[in-house]
Amino acid sequence: MSERAVPILLSRDLTETLAFFGRLGFENRGAPPEEWQYLIIGRGGIELHFTEDSSVDPLTTASMCYLYVDDAQQLFEEWAGSVEPDASTGSRIVEPVDTDYGMREFAVVDRNGNLLRIGSRR
């Protein structure tokens, strides 16, 4: 049996969340958001789930997850033009850094305040 974990993050608007992550190459792997009030998206072997919560404050939400990828630098370069900083939601992408624990990492904050840290071994 293969074991895995899938984060369930919060979204004020599942359709908006699908559009944001669609620009990053994710696709809807479930029913339309309005059918389930739930969103399942994926890109390659990465899968994220979102549940709708209209009370989400994107400037204070503390949901986060870590995505392990083959090449964080390459993915940052691919995504950099697709994430527009937005002061009203805190949405942004943060430049990659080399960590003291051997990873090359960058971060994306979506329009709901969810922090995704993305990294690969150096």
N, CA and C atoms as an extended XYZ file, in Angstrom:
366
Properties=species:S:1:pos:R:3:atomname:S:1:resname:S:1:resid:I:1 pbc="F F F"
N         0.832       -1.182        0.000 N   MET     1
C         0.000        0.000        0.000 CA  MET     1
C         0.877        1.245        0.000 C   MET     1
N         0.565        2.160       -0.858 N   SER     2
C         1.276        3.428       -0.927 CA  SER     2
C         0.625        4.413        0.049 C   SER     2
N         1.433        5.085        0.846 N   GLU     3
C         0.902        6.060        1.790 CA  GLU     3
C         1.244        7.464        1.331 C   GLU     3
N         0.356        8.401        1.585 N   ARG     4
C         0.599        9.796        1.237 CA  ARG     4
C        -0.305       10.679        2.065 C   ARG     4
N         0.018       11.932        2.103 N   ALA     5
C        -0.799       12.926        2.792 CA  ALA     5
C        -1.164       14.021        1.793 C   ALA     5
N        -2.343       14.565        1.957 N   VAL     6
C        -2.791       15.651        1.091 CA  VAL     6
C        -3.287       16.783        1.986 C   VAL     6
N        -2.711       17.981        1.848 N   PRO     7
C        -3.189       19.097        2.659 CA  PRO     7
C        -4.567       19.555        2.185 C   PRO     7
N        -5.390       19.975        3.133 N   ILE     8
C        -6.668       20.611        2.813 CA  ILE     8
C        -6.536       22.058        3.272 C   ILE     8
N        -6.514       22.963        2.306 N   LEU     9
C        -6.309       24.378        2.567 CA  LEU     9
C        -7.638       25.117        2.448 C   LEU     9
N        -7.683       26.335        2.969 N   LEU    10
C        -8.906       27.125        2.946 CA  LEU    10
C        -8.964       28.029        1.727 C   LEU    10
N       -10.175       28.288        1.258 N   SER    11
C       -10.397       29.166        0.117 CA  SER    11
C       -11.649       30.000        0.349 C   SER    11
N       -11.549       31.305        0.102 N   ARG    12
C       -12.731       32.174        0.148 CA  ARG    12
C       -13.620       31.930       -1.052 C   ARG    12
N       -13.001       31.567       -2.186 N   ASP    13
C       -13.716       31.419       -3.454 CA  ASP    13
C       -13.017       30.330       -4.256 C   ASP    13
N       -13.634       29.170       -4.341 N   LEU    14
C       -12.994       28.028       -5.001 CA  LEU    14
C       -12.747       28.267       -6.484 C   LEU    14
N       -13.635       28.992       -7.147 N   THR    15
C       -13.442       29.280       -8.574 CA  THR    15
C       -12.214       30.161       -8.772 C   THR    15
N       -12.043       31.162       -7.904 N   GLU    16
C       -10.866       32.031       -7.959 CA  GLU    16
C        -9.594       31.233       -7.654 C   GLU    16
N        -9.680       30.328       -6.688 N   THR    17
C        -8.538       29.486       -6.337 CA  THR    17
C        -8.151       28.600       -7.513 C   THR    17
N        -9.130       28.017       -8.186 N   LEU    18
C        -8.850       27.191       -9.362 CA  LEU    18
C        -8.176       28.013      -10.455 C   LEU    18
N        -8.617       29.237      -10.672 N   ALA    19
C        -8.007       30.105      -11.686 CA  ALA    19
C        -6.566       30.445      -11.316 C   ALA    19
N        -6.308       30.775      -10.039 N   PHE    20
C        -4.957       31.114       -9.580 CA  PHE    20
C        -4.003       29.947       -9.836 C   PHE    20
N        -4.387       28.763       -9.373 N   PHE    21
C        -3.508       27.608       -9.520 CA  PHE    21
C        -3.486       27.076      -10.953 C   PHE    21
N        -4.528       27.338      -11.724 N   GLY    22
C        -4.520       26.977      -13.143 CA  GLY    22
C        -3.401       27.696      -13.881 C   GLY    22
N        -3.135       28.946      -13.504 N   ARG    23
C        -2.024       29.697      -14.117 CA  ARG    23
C        -0.670       29.079      -13.774 C   ARG    23
N        -0.622       28.253      -12.721 N   LEU    24
C         0.618       27.591      -12.302 CA  LEU    24
C         0.695       26.158      -12.832 C   LEU    24
N        -0.230       25.783      -13.695 N   GLY    25
C        -0.187       24.468      -14.321 CA  GLY    25
C        -0.959       23.383      -13.598 C   GLY    25
N        -1.745       23.744      -12.578 N   PHE    26
C        -2.577       22.764      -11.889 CA  PHE    26
C        -3.881       22.586      -12.660 C   PHE    26
N        -4.457       21.388      -12.547 N   GLU    27
C        -5.732       21.109      -13.205 CA  GLU    27
C        -6.729       20.601      -12.178 C   GLU    27
N        -8.006       20.803      -12.469 N   ASN    28
C        -9.060       20.310      -11.593 CA  ASN    28
C        -9.152       18.800      -11.745 C   ASN    28
N        -9.054       18.074      -10.642 N   ARG    29
C        -9.135       16.610      -10.660 CA  ARG    29
C       -10.406       16.103       -9.976 C   ARG    29
N       -11.314       16.993       -9.680 N   GLY    30
C       -12.564       16.607       -9.030 CA  GLY    30
C       -13.739       17.188       -9.787 C   GLY    30
N       -14.853       17.277       -9.100 N   ALA    31
C       -16.058       17.878       -9.675 CA  ALA    31
C       -15.864       19.392       -9.753 C   ALA    31
N       -16.695       20.075      -10.525 N   PRO    32
C       -16.647       21.540      -10.516 CA  PRO    32
C       -16.828       22.051       -9.080 C   PRO    32
N       -16.110       23.105       -8.704 N   PRO    33
C       -16.161       23.584       -7.311 CA  PRO    33
C       -17.576       23.837       -6.801 C   PRO    33
N       -18.437       24.354       -7.653 N   GLU    34
C       -19.794       24.668       -7.197 CA  GLU    34
C       -20.632       23.406       -6.915 C   GLU    34
N       -20.212       22.271       -7.432 N   GLU    35
C       -20.944       21.027       -7.188 CA  GLU    35
C       -20.668       20.476       -5.796 C   GLU    35
N       -19.409       20.459       -5.373 N   TRP    36
C       -19.042       19.873       -4.084 CA  TRP    36
C       -18.750       20.906       -2.998 C   TRP    36
N       -18.572       22.172       -3.374 N   GLN    37
C       -18.046       23.178       -2.450 CA  GLN    37
C       -16.699       22.716       -1.910 C   GLN    37
N       -15.952       22.057       -2.780 N   TYR    38
C       -14.655       21.465       -2.460 CA  TYR    38
C       -13.882       21.411       -3.765 C   TYR    38
N       -12.565       21.556       -3.687 N   LEU    39
C       -11.736       21.579       -4.887 CA  LEU    39
C       -10.557       20.639       -4.725 C   LEU    39
N       -10.322       19.809       -5.726 N   ILE    40
C        -9.161       18.928       -5.770 CA  ILE    40
C        -8.386       19.301       -7.026 C   ILE    40
N        -7.140       19.752       -6.845 N   ILE    41
C        -6.319       20.120       -8.003 CA  ILE    41
C        -5.017       19.324       -7.970 C   ILE    41
N        -4.405       19.192       -9.125 N   GLY    42
C        -3.148       18.479       -9.189 CA  GLY    42
C        -2.268       18.973      -10.305 C   GLY    42
N        -1.008       18.692      -10.141 N   ARG    43
C         0.019       18.980      -11.136 CA  ARG    43
C         1.042       17.880      -10.977 C   ARG    43
N         1.161       17.000      -11.966 N   GLY    44
C         2.047       15.858      -11.827 CA  GLY    44
C         1.643       15.051      -10.611 C   GLY    44
N         2.592       14.761       -9.722 N   GLY    45
C         2.313       13.992       -8.520 CA  GLY    45
C         1.852       14.824       -7.338 C   GLY    45
N         1.710       16.147       -7.510 N   ILE    46
C         1.276       17.023       -6.422 CA  ILE    46
C        -0.244       17.130       -6.441 C   ILE    46
N        -0.855       16.980       -5.285 N   GLU    47
C        -2.295       17.152       -5.172 CA  GLU    47
C        -2.588       18.044       -3.974 C   GLU    47
N        -3.459       19.023       -4.188 N   LEU    48
C        -3.908       19.926       -3.134 CA  LEU    48
C        -5.427       19.906       -3.090 C   LEU    48
N        -5.977       19.979       -1.888 N   HIS    49
C        -7.421       20.066       -1.716 CA  HIS    49
C        -7.742       21.401       -1.055 C   HIS    49
N        -8.900       21.952       -1.402 N   PHE    50
C        -9.359       23.208       -0.808 CA  PHE    50
C       -10.808       23.056       -0.395 C   PHE    50
N       -11.143       23.604        0.757 N   THR    51
C       -12.522       23.680        1.202 CA  THR    51
C       -12.894       25.148        1.307 C   THR    51
N       -14.147       25.446        0.984 N   GLU    52
C       -14.560       26.844        0.949 CA  GLU    52
C       -14.951       27.329        2.336 C   GLU    52
N       -14.472       28.526        2.671 N   ASP    53
C       -14.788       29.163        3.942 CA  ASP    53
C       -14.808       30.667        3.678 C   ASP    53
N       -15.982       31.250        3.614 N   SER    54
C       -16.121       32.665        3.256 CA  SER    54
C       -15.543       33.604        4.303 C   SER    54
N       -15.227       33.097        5.497 N   SER    55
C       -14.673       33.955        6.546 CA  SER    55
C       -13.151       34.075        6.483 C   SER    55
N       -12.528       33.428        5.503 N   VAL    56
C       -11.066       33.464        5.392 CA  VAL    56
C       -10.588       34.901        5.190 C   VAL    56
N        -9.636       35.312        5.995 N   ASP    57
C        -8.972       36.608        5.828 CA  ASP    57
C        -7.604       36.318        5.231 C   ASP    57
N        -7.391       36.659        3.955 N   PRO    58
C        -6.139       36.281        3.300 CA  PRO    58
C        -4.896       36.902        3.915 C   PRO    58
N        -5.053       37.955        4.685 N   LEU    59
C        -3.880       38.589        5.294 CA  LEU    59
C        -3.506       37.960        6.628 C   LEU    59
N        -4.341       37.065        7.155 N   THR    60
C        -4.026       36.453        8.447 CA  THR    60
C        -4.102       34.929        8.439 C   THR    60
N        -4.542       34.323        7.363 N   THR    61
C        -4.652       32.866        7.322 CA  THR    61
C        -3.279       32.236        7.533 C   THR    61
N        -3.224       31.187        8.321 N   ALA    62
C        -1.945       30.559        8.653 CA  ALA    62
C        -1.816       29.159        8.060 C   ALA    62
N        -2.591       28.817        7.039 N   SER    63
C        -2.471       27.491        6.413 CA  SER    63
C        -1.216       27.447        5.560 C   SER    63
N        -0.540       26.302        5.610 N   MET    64
C         0.666       26.175        4.802 CA  MET    64
C         0.947       24.715        4.500 C   MET    64
N         1.746       24.498        3.458 N   CYS    65
C         2.205       23.151        3.135 CA  CYS    65
C         3.541       23.251        2.403 C   CYS    65
N         4.218       22.126        2.319 N   TYR    66
C         5.524       22.051        1.672 CA  TYR    66
C         5.402       21.126        0.469 C   TYR    66
N         5.889       21.580       -0.683 N   LEU    67
C         5.874       20.778       -1.903 CA  LEU    67
C         7.305       20.425       -2.281 C   LEU    67
N         7.597       19.137       -2.339 N   TYR    68
C         8.904       18.674       -2.806 CA  TYR    68
C         8.828       18.507       -4.317 C   TYR    68
N         9.771       19.122       -5.023 N   VAL    69
C         9.809       19.049       -6.488 CA  VAL    69
C        11.219       18.676       -6.936 C   VAL    69
N        11.362       18.315       -8.205 N   ASP    70
C        12.670       17.939       -8.740 CA  ASP    70
C        13.618       19.126       -8.869 C   ASP    70
N        13.100       20.294       -9.285 N   ASP    71
C        13.954       21.455       -9.545 CA  ASP    71
C        13.214       22.735       -9.157 C   ASP    71
N        13.415       23.186       -7.923 N   ALA    72
C        12.718       24.359       -7.413 CA  ALA    72
C        13.067       25.618       -8.207 C   ALA    72
N        14.314       25.772       -8.605 N   GLN    73
C        14.713       26.960       -9.367 CA  GLN    73
C        13.960       27.028      -10.693 C   GLN    73
N        13.897       25.912      -11.402 N   GLN    74
C        13.201       25.871      -12.689 CA  GLN    74
C        11.713       26.168      -12.506 C   GLN    74
N        11.109       25.621      -11.456 N   LEU    75
C         9.690       25.852      -11.219 CA  LEU    75
C         9.434       27.305      -10.844 C   LEU    75
N        10.323       27.890      -10.038 N   PHE    76
C        10.193       29.313       -9.717 CA  PHE    76
C        10.198       30.143      -10.997 C   PHE    76
N        11.138       29.872      -11.882 N   GLU    77
C        11.221       30.630      -13.135 CA  GLU    77
C         9.959       30.456      -13.974 C   GLU    77
N         9.380       29.267      -13.952 N   GLU    78
C         8.134       29.016      -14.685 CA  GLU    78
C         6.960       29.782      -14.075 C   GLU    78
N         6.889       29.821      -12.743 N   TRP    79
C         5.753       30.437      -12.062 CA  TRP    79
C         5.897       31.940      -11.855 C   TRP    79
N         7.106       32.477      -11.894 N   ALA    80
C         7.347       33.874      -11.508 CA  ALA    80
C         6.451       34.868      -12.247 C   ALA    80
N         6.229       34.678      -13.515 N   GLY    81
C         5.389       35.605      -14.274 CA  GLY    81
C         3.907       35.391      -14.097 C   GLY    81
N         3.518       34.329      -13.396 N   SER    82
C         2.099       33.997      -13.238 CA  SER    82
C         1.510       34.411      -11.902 C   SER    82
N         2.352       34.796      -10.964 N   VAL    83
C         1.874       35.213       -9.645 CA  VAL    83
C         2.093       36.719       -9.522 C   VAL    83
N         0.994       37.469       -9.595 N   GLU    84
C         1.084       38.918       -9.472 CA  GLU    84
C         0.910       39.310       -8.011 C   GLU    84
N         1.875       40.050       -7.458 N   PRO    85
C         1.716       40.505       -6.076 CA  PRO    85
C         0.439       41.326       -5.925 C   PRO    85
N        -0.275       41.108       -4.836 N   ASP    86
C        -1.531       41.799       -4.579 CA  ASP    86
C        -1.584       42.142       -3.095 C   ASP    86
N        -1.427       43.422       -2.779 N   ALA    87
C        -1.379       43.854       -1.375 CA  ALA    87
C        -2.687       43.585       -0.646 C   ALA    87
N        -3.820       43.575       -1.355 N   SER    88
C        -5.099       43.369       -0.673 CA  SER    88
C        -5.297       41.922       -0.231 C   SER    88
N        -4.604       40.983       -0.876 N   THR    89
C        -4.722       39.573       -0.498 CA  THR    89
C        -3.418       39.007        0.045 C   THR    89
N        -2.322       39.729       -0.126 N   GLY    90
C        -1.017       39.232        0.301 CA  GLY    90
C        -0.394       38.262       -0.686 C   GLY    90
N        -1.057       38.035       -1.807 N   SER    91
C        -0.559       37.090       -2.815 CA  SER    91
C         0.800       37.549       -3.342 C   SER    91
N         1.734       36.582       -3.417 N   ARG    92
C         3.083       36.925       -3.894 CA  ARG    92
C         3.891       35.660       -4.122 C   ARG    92
N         5.029       35.834       -4.782 N   ILE    93
C         6.010       34.768       -4.940 CA  ILE    93
C         7.329       35.307       -4.407 C   ILE    93
N         8.071       34.469       -3.693 N   VAL    94
C         9.310       34.888       -3.035 CA  VAL    94
C        10.484       34.163       -3.686 C   VAL    94
N        11.525       34.902       -4.000 N   GLU    95
C        12.727       34.376       -4.676 CA  GLU    95
C        13.301       33.142       -3.974 C   GLU    95
N        13.882       32.234       -4.738 N   PRO    96
C        14.518       31.045       -4.148 CA  PRO    96
C        15.756       31.399       -3.326 C   PRO    96
N        15.998       30.575       -2.315 N   VAL    97
C        17.197       30.688       -1.479 CA  VAL    97
C        17.752       29.290       -1.247 C   VAL    97
N        19.044       29.219       -0.964 N   ASP    98
C        19.666       27.972       -0.539 CA  ASP    98
C        19.634       27.928        0.977 C   ASP    98
N        19.104       26.858        1.527 N   THR    99
C        18.973       26.749        2.976 CA  THR    99
C        20.186       26.035        3.566 C   THR    99
N        20.350       26.179        4.878 N   ASP   100
C        21.441       25.487        5.551 CA  ASP   100
C        21.132       24.003        5.746 C   ASP   100
N        19.926       23.572        5.421 N   TYR   101
C        19.571       22.150        5.511 CA  TYR   101
C        19.529       21.478        4.137 C   TYR   101
N        20.207       22.112        3.164 N   GLY   102
C        20.459       21.451        1.887 CA  GLY   102
C        19.370       21.536        0.833 C   GLY   102
N        18.457       22.494        0.978 N   MET   103
C        17.376       22.636        0.011 CA  MET   103
C        17.497       23.962       -0.730 C   MET   103
N        16.988       23.986       -1.942 N   ARG   104
C        16.763       25.219       -2.705 CA  ARG   104
C        15.264       25.439       -2.605 C   ARG   104
N        14.839       26.567       -2.017 N   GLU   105
C        13.429       26.796       -1.727 CA  GLU   105
C        12.947       28.156       -2.195 C   GLU   105
N        11.664       28.194       -2.544 N   PHE   106
C        10.977       29.463       -2.745 CA  PHE   106
C         9.581       29.329       -2.152 C   PHE   106
N         8.833       30.420       -2.147 N   ALA   107
C         7.508       30.391       -1.538 CA  ALA   107
C         6.502       31.104       -2.430 C   ALA   107
N         5.264       30.634       -2.349 N   VAL   108
C         4.123       31.270       -2.999 CA  VAL   108
C         3.045       31.435       -1.938 C   VAL   108
N         2.465       32.632       -1.885 N   VAL   109
C         1.293       32.868       -1.054 CA  VAL   109
C         0.144       33.113       -2.020 C   VAL   109
N        -0.929       32.298       -1.891 N   ASP   110
C        -2.055       32.439       -2.817 CA  ASP   110
C        -2.990       33.555       -2.350 C   ASP   110
N        -4.073       33.766       -3.074 N   ARG   111
C        -5.000       34.853       -2.784 CA  ARG   111
C        -5.845       34.605       -1.537 C   ARG   111
N        -5.671       33.449       -0.901 N   ASN   112
C        -6.368       33.132        0.343 CA  ASN   112
C        -5.445       33.198        1.549 C   ASN   112
N        -4.179       33.534        1.324 N   GLY   113
C        -3.206       33.599        2.407 CA  GLY   113
C        -2.517       32.273        2.688 C   GLY   113
N        -2.778       31.244        1.879 N   ASN   114
C        -2.107       29.955        2.058 CA  ASN   114
C        -0.659       30.068        1.601 C   ASN   114
N         0.257       29.617        2.436 N   LEU   115
C         1.686       29.628        2.123 CA  LEU   115
C         2.094       28.257        1.603 C   LEU   115
N         2.638       28.243        0.389 N   LEU   116
C         3.203       27.025       -0.165 CA  LEU   116
C         4.708       27.222       -0.253 C   LEU   116
N         5.452       26.404        0.472 N   ARG   117
C         6.912       26.423        0.360 CA  ARG   117
C         7.271       25.290       -0.588 C   ARG   117
N         8.128       25.603       -1.552 N   ILE   118
C         8.480       24.650       -2.595 CA  ILE   118
C         9.980       24.469       -2.567 C   ILE   118
N        10.435       23.197       -2.551 N   GLY   119
C        11.871       22.968       -2.451 CA  GLY   119
C        12.346       21.717       -3.141 C   GLY   119
N        13.636       21.746       -3.454 N   SER   120
C        14.328       20.580       -4.008 CA  SER   120
C        15.713       20.496       -3.365 C   SER   120
N        16.250       19.280       -3.310 N   ARG   121
C        17.613       19.094       -2.790 CA  ARG   121
C        18.596       19.798       -3.702 C   ARG   121
N        19.632       20.406       -3.071 N   ARG   122
C        20.688       21.059       -3.863 CA  ARG   122
C        21.659       20.038       -4.349 C   ARG   122
